[in-house]
Amino acid sequence: MKANIHPEYAETTITCACGAVYHTRSTKNRLRLGICSSCHPLFTGQQKLIDTAGRVEKFMRRFGNKMPDLAAAGSKALKKAKK
């Protein structure tokens, strides 16, 4: 490795907003995180369910009547292709 071109690699403290503290090595002296594996819902199992019924209902209002027609047209086209 070339001399005097690499940054200093030193002990670092990483602090999360939840209060968790991690010690590692980095080129930065201190790092602050907004979320970490100790408080992230994916890792803690406390993931909140989002109600998507409104989105499904909106989709059905827009495309609900058209979808059966498209499916029927597709099956008719398949029957003609087989003959």
Stockholm file with secondary structure:
# STOCKHOLM 1.0

chainA/1-83         MKANIHPEYAETTITCACGAVYHTRSTKNRLRLGICSSCHPLFTGQQKLIDTAGRVEKFMRRFGNKMPDLAAAGSKALKKAKK
#=GR chainA/1-83 SS CCTTCSCCCEEEEEEETTSCEEEEEESSSEEEESCCTTTCHHHHTCCCCCCCHHHHHHHHHHHTTHHHHHHHHHHHHHHHHHC
#=GC SS_cons        CCTTCSCCCEEEEEEETTSCEEEEEESSSEEEESCCTTTCHHHHTCCCCCCCHHHHHHHHHHHTTHHHHHHHHHHHHHHHHHC
//
